[in-house]
Amino acid sequence: MKSTHLSPIERGILTSSYKKEIRDNIRNMKADSLSKIKESIVNQYTNSLNNTIEILRVSFIMAAIIILVA
């Protein structure tokens, strides 16, 4: 026996194929959002890693200059 409780998406006179398409679109939107969040985290990590490498590189050059001058 089917449940009589319908979500807002399932109410109305929509055809079942249209309802399925809407459900699939919502599912895909959630997946896209998770992908964007993951990509953002990876980009932030990469940017901070690049900044750290650049700071270490400059520090090493400065230390080498100080050692050579002294």
N, C-alpha and C positions, 0 to 999 in steps of 0.2 A: 504494500500500500504506500502511495506517495505521501510525502509530508505536505501539509497544507500551508506551512510557513514558507513564503517565497521572499527571496532577497529583492532589493530594489531593481536589480538587473532583470530578474525573471518575471516581474509583474507586467501587466499590460497585454497588448495584443500582438507582441512581437513573435515572429516565426521562430521555430526552434533553430533553424540554420543561422539566423541573425543573432540569436542568444548565444550560440556556440561561438560565433565570430567575435562577439563582444567579450566573452570569457577569455578566448584565446588572446585577444588584444591586451586585456588587462594583465594576463599572465606574462606576455612578452614585455609589457611596460615595466613590470617589476624586475624581470631579468635584465633589461637594459639599464635600469637604475642601479642594480647591484654591480653590473659591469663598469658603469661610470664611476661608482664609488671605489671599486678596486683599482681602476686605472688612475684615479686621483691619488690614492695612497701610494701606489708605485711611483708616480711622478714626483710626489713630495719626497719620498725616500731617495730617489735618484738625484734630485736637485740638492738635497742636504749632503749627500755623499760627494757630489761634485764640488760643493762649497768647501767641504772638509779637506778634500784633496788639494784644492787651490790654496787654502790657508797653510797646509803642511808644506806645499811646494815653495811658497813665498818665505815661510819661516826657515826652511832649509837653505835657501839662497842667501837670506840675511845672515844666518849663522855662519855660512861659508865665507861671506864677505868679511864679517867681524873677525873670524879666525885668521884670514889672510892678511888683514890690515894690522892686527895686533901682533 
